[in-house]
């Protein structure tokens, strides 16, 4: 199978490639905006691609004619999406539309990576059947992308996830775990929200779930998240414990103490029973994944 991956330079994209690089049975065309930021070895081919450029997308598709796509490229910074709505729409919605148009030429399987932020956070955690109602522009853009995929006429799947974190050995990529470790190691006091709830997702687990969807050609919506419902404050406490860092530097605060351009849903989180049953998805507990990341970082 020939598979196109967008967002290959991102945390999820790099974990997907790390997951499959040792299995040369499939061809991978990894794409990202700008130069390759990982070790581009066979069977992975890297191509720079701006998904907002319709003709560039079409030309690349015609060159490789992939059997499947994992569409992980997106503008994900929630406040930036709120402040730069036109750019957010271009990337998250129009970019998805361009890829769908190209994929129709080969009737390719289309997997879109989406988000818990399509929900309003009033009644989480959520199942795949719960009704979306985004409270910020990022969530709205991803919901619109989902609707395009559903209406595409292609064999499709949507993988929703939550607050992705992780580490690629030797390839530093910022996320909540790295940021908290860095701040505490430098002796900085940090304020962490204690009234918002999420099911944080290890990038390695998400990559495995995405691979199971594509390899099985499993159609429909799947929630791929971690098994633990935590506040960012509770996450920071566990991170401090695993890294043996001073937890007293972590201050619990109300989300209203932050003035942010984009509203955050208070309680999202995703119920993952469907993925467990149909995909045999087995995500790691948050603390378990932290110990693995800690070990990886100590080896680099």
C-alpha positions as CSV (number, residue, x, y, z in Angstrom):
1,X,0.0,0.0,0.0
2,X,1.2,3.5,-0.8
3,X,0.3,6.0,1.9
4,X,0.5,9.8,1.9
5,X,1.1,11.4,5.3
6,X,0.5,15.2,5.8
7,X,2.0,16.9,8.8
8,X,5.0,14.6,8.8
9,X,7.2,17.2,10.6
10,X,4.8,17.3,13.6
11,X,4.8,15.3,16.7
12,X,2.2,12.8,15.5
13,X,3.6,12.6,12.0
14,X,7.0,11.7,13.4
15,X,5.6,9.1,15.7
16,X,3.7,7.6,12.8
17,X,6.8,7.3,10.7
18,X,8.8,5.9,13.7
19,X,6.0,3.3,14.1
20,X,6.2,2.2,10.4
21,X,9.7,2.9,9.3
22,X,10.9,-0.6,10.3
23,X,8.2,-2.2,8.1
24,X,9.1,-1.8,4.4
25,X,6.0,-3.6,3.2
26,X,4.4,-0.2,2.5
27,X,5.5,2.9,0.6
28,X,5.3,6.2,2.5
29,X,5.2,9.7,1.0
30,X,5.7,12.0,3.9
31,X,4.8,15.7,3.4
32,X,5.3,18.8,5.4
33,X,5.6,22.6,4.9
34,X,9.3,23.3,4.4
35,X,12.3,21.0,4.6
36,X,12.3,17.6,6.2
37,X,12.9,17.7,9.9
38,X,13.5,14.0,10.5
39,X,15.8,11.3,9.1
40,X,14.4,10.7,5.6
41,X,15.3,7.2,4.8
42,X,13.7,4.5,2.6
43,X,11.0,3.4,2.5
44,X,9.9,7.0,3.3
45,X,10.0,9.7,0.6
46,X,9.7,13.3,1.8
47,X,8.1,16.0,-0.3
48,X,7.5,19.6,0.8
49,X,3.9,20.4,0.4
50,X,1.7,23.4,1.1
51,X,-1.8,21.9,1.4
52,X,-3.4,25.4,0.8
53,X,-2.0,25.3,-2.8
54,X,-4.6,23.3,-4.8
55,X,-2.4,22.8,-7.8
56,X,0.6,21.6,-5.7
57,X,-1.6,19.1,-4.0
58,X,-3.0,17.8,-7.3
59,X,0.4,17.6,-8.9
60,X,1.8,15.6,-5.9
61,X,-1.1,13.3,-5.9
62,X,-0.8,12.6,-9.6
63,X,2.9,11.9,-9.2
64,X,2.4,9.2,-6.5
65,X,-1.3,8.2,-6.7
66,X,-1.4,7.0,-3.1
67,X,-3.9,4.3,-1.9
68,X,-4.5,6.0,1.4
69,X,-3.9,9.3,3.2
70,X,-3.4,10.1,6.9
71,X,-4.2,13.8,7.0
72,X,-2.5,15.1,10.2
73,X,-1.5,18.6,9.0
74,X,-3.4,21.4,10.7
75,X,-3.2,24.7,12.3
76,X,-3.7,23.6,16.0
77,X,-2.7,26.6,18.1
78,X,-6.1,27.5,19.5
79,X,-5.4,31.2,20.2
80,X,-3.6,31.7,16.9
81,X,-6.6,30.2,15.1
82,X,-8.9,32.7,16.9
83,X,-6.7,35.6,15.9
84,X,-5.9,34.5,12.4
85,X,-9.2,33.0,11.2
86,X,-8.6,33.4,7.5
87,X,-5.3,31.5,7.8
88,X,-6.9,28.8,10.0
89,X,-9.7,28.3,7.5
90,X,-7.2,28.1,4.6
91,X,-5.2,25.4,6.3
92,X,-7.8,23.4,8.2
93,X,-10.7,23.5,5.8
94,X,-9.5,24.5,2.4
95,X,-6.4,22.4,2.7
96,X,-8.6,19.4,3.6
97,X,-10.8,20.1,0.6
98,X,-7.8,20.2,-1.8
99,X,-6.7,16.8,-0.5
100,X,-10.2,15.3,-0.8
101,X,-10.4,16.6,-4.4
102,X,-7.1,14.9,-5.3
103,X,-8.0,11.7,-3.5
104,X,-11.2,11.3,-5.5
105,X,-9.1,10.7,-8.6
106,X,-7.9,7.4,-7.1
107,X,-10.8,6.7,-4.6
108,X,-8.2,6.6,-1.9
109,X,-8.9,5.8,1.8
110,X,-9.0,9.1,3.7
111,X,-8.2,9.4,7.4
112,X,-8.6,12.9,9.0
113,X,-7.1,13.6,12.4
114,X,-9.5,15.7,14.4
115,X,-10.0,17.0,17.9
116,X,-12.0,17.0,21.1
117,X,-12.5,20.7,20.6
118,X,-15.4,20.2,18.3
119,X,-17.4,19.7,21.6
120,X,-18.5,22.4,23.9
121,X,-17.1,20.7,27.0
122,X,-20.4,20.9,29.0
123,X,-20.8,17.1,29.3
124,X,-17.5,15.3,28.6
125,X,-16.1,12.8,28.1
126,X,-17.7,12.2,24.8
127,X,-18.6,9.3,22.5
128,X,-18.4,9.3,18.7
129,X,-22.2,9.8,18.6
130,X,-22.3,12.9,20.7
131,X,-23.4,16.1,18.9
132,X,-20.5,18.6,18.2
133,X,-20.8,22.3,19.3
134,X,-17.5,24.0,19.1
135,X,-16.8,27.1,21.3
136,X,-13.8,28.4,19.4
137,X,-12.7,28.9,15.8
138,X,-10.2,26.0,15.9
139,X,-12.9,23.6,16.9
140,X,-15.2,25.0,14.2
141,X,-12.6,24.7,11.5
142,X,-11.9,21.0,12.4
143,X,-15.7,20.3,12.5
144,X,-16.0,21.8,9.0
145,X,-13.1,19.6,7.8
146,X,-14.9,16.5,9.3
147,X,-18.0,17.4,7.4
148,X,-16.1,17.7,4.2
149,X,-14.6,14.2,4.7
150,X,-18.0,12.7,5.6
151,X,-19.5,14.1,2.3
152,X,-16.5,13.3,0.2
153,X,-17.8,10.0,-1.3
154,X,-14.5,8.4,-0.4
155,X,-13.9,5.5,2.0
156,X,-13.1,7.6,5.1
157,X,-12.3,7.7,8.8
158,X,-12.0,10.4,11.4
159,X,-9.7,10.0,14.4
160,X,-10.5,12.5,17.1
161,X,-7.9,13.0,19.8
162,X,-7.0,15.2,22.8
163,X,-4.0,17.1,24.1
164,X,-1.2,15.2,22.3
165,X,2.2,14.9,24.0
166,X,5.3,12.8,23.5
167,X,8.9,12.6,22.5
168,X,10.9,11.5,19.4
169,X,14.3,10.5,20.6
170,X,16.9,12.9,19.2
171,X,14.2,15.1,17.7
172,X,13.1,17.7,20.2
173,X,9.4,18.8,19.7
174,X,7.7,21.1,22.2
175,X,4.6,20.0,23.9
176,X,3.1,20.2,27.4
177,X,5.3,17.5,29.0
178,X,8.6,19.1,27.7
179,X,7.4,22.6,28.6
180,X,6.6,21.6,32.2
181,X,9.8,19.7,32.7
182,X,11.9,22.6,31.3
183,X,10.1,25.2,33.5
184,X,10.5,23.1,36.7
185,X,14.1,22.2,35.9
186,X,14.9,25.9,35.6
187,X,13.2,26.6,38.9
188,X,10.3,28.6,37.5
189,X,7.0,28.7,39.2
190,X,4.2,27.7,36.8
191,X,0.4,28.1,37.0
192,X,-1.7,25.2,35.8
193,X,-5.4,25.1,35.3
194,X,-7.3,23.0,37.7
195,X,-10.9,23.4,36.4
196,X,-10.6,22.0,32.9
197,X,-10.6,18.2,32.2
198,X,-9.0,16.3,29.3
199,X,-7.9,12.8,28.4
200,X,-4.3,13.5,27.3
201,X,-3.0,11.3,24.5
202,X,0.5,9.9,24.1
203,X,1.6,10.5,20.5
204,X,2.9,6.9,20.2
205,X,-0.6,5.6,21.1
206,X,-2.3,7.9,18.7
207,X,0.1,6.9,15.9
208,X,-0.7,3.2,16.6
209,X,-4.4,3.9,16.5
210,X,-4.1,5.8,13.2
211,X,-2.1,3.0,11.7
212,X,-4.7,0.4,12.8
213,X,-7.4,2.4,11.1
214,X,-5.5,2.7,7.8
215,X,-4.2,-0.9,7.8
216,X,-7.6,-2.2,8.5
217,X,-9.4,0.3,6.2
218,X,-11.7,0.9,9.2
219,X,-14.4,3.4,8.2
220,X,-16.2,5.8,10.5
221,X,-15.4,8.0,13.5
222,X,-13.0,6.7,16.2
223,X,-12.0,8.4,19.4
224,X,-8.2,7.8,20.0
225,X,-7.2,9.3,23.4
226,X,-5.6,8.4,26.7
227,X,-7.4,6.4,29.4
228,X,-7.0,9.0,32.2
229,X,-9.3,12.0,32.8
230,X,-7.0,14.7,34.2
231,X,-6.7,18.4,34.7
232,X,-3.5,20.2,33.5
233,X,-2.6,20.7,37.1
234,X,-2.9,17.0,37.8
235,X,-0.8,16.3,34.7
236,X,1.9,18.7,36.0
237,X,1.9,17.0,39.4
238,X,2.5,13.6,37.8
239,X,5.2,15.0,35.6
240,X,7.0,16.5,38.5
241,X,6.8,13.2,40.4
242,X,8.3,11.1,37.5
243,X,11.1,13.6,36.9
244,X,11.7,14.2,40.6
245,X,11.2,17.9,40.3
246,X,9.7,20.3,42.9
247,X,5.9,20.0,42.7
248,X,5.6,23.0,45.1
249,X,6.5,25.2,42.1
250,X,3.1,24.2,40.5
251,X,0.2,26.5,41.4
252,X,-3.4,25.4,40.7
253,X,-5.4,28.2,39.2
254,X,-8.9,28.8,37.8
255,X,-9.1,29.1,34.0
256,X,-10.7,32.5,34.4
257,X,-7.3,33.8,35.6
258,X,-6.0,33.5,32.1
259,X,-7.0,36.0,29.5
260,X,-6.9,34.0,26.3
261,X,-8.3,35.0,22.8
262,X,-10.0,31.6,22.4
263,X,-12.5,30.1,24.8
264,X,-11.7,26.6,26.0
265,X,-14.3,23.9,26.6
266,X,-14.2,23.1,30.3
267,X,-14.6,19.3,30.3
268,X,-14.0,17.4,27.1
269,X,-12.1,14.1,27.1
270,X,-13.0,11.2,24.7
271,X,-14.6,7.8,25.5
272,X,-12.4,5.2,23.6
273,X,-14.5,2.0,24.0
274,X,-15.2,1.8,20.2
275,X,-11.5,2.0,19.3
276,X,-10.6,-0.6,22.0
277,X,-13.2,-3.0,20.7
278,X,-12.9,-2.5,17.0
279,X,-9.2,-1.6,16.6
280,X,-7.8,-3.3,19.7
281,X,-6.5,0.1,20.7
282,X,-4.6,-0.1,23.9
283,X,-3.4,3.3,25.1
284,X,-0.9,3.7,28.0
285,X,-1.9,5.2,31.3
286,X,-0.5,8.8,31.6
287,X,2.0,7.9,34.3
288,X,3.2,4.8,32.4
289,X,3.9,6.9,29.2
290,X,5.7,9.5,31.3
291,X,8.1,6.9,32.6
292,X,8.8,5.8,29.0
293,X,9.4,9.4,27.8
294,X,11.7,10.0,30.8
295,X,13.7,7.0,29.9
296,X,13.9,8.1,26.2
297,X,15.1,11.6,27.2
298,X,17.8,10.1,29.5
299,X,19.1,8.0,26.6
300,X,19.6,11.0,24.3
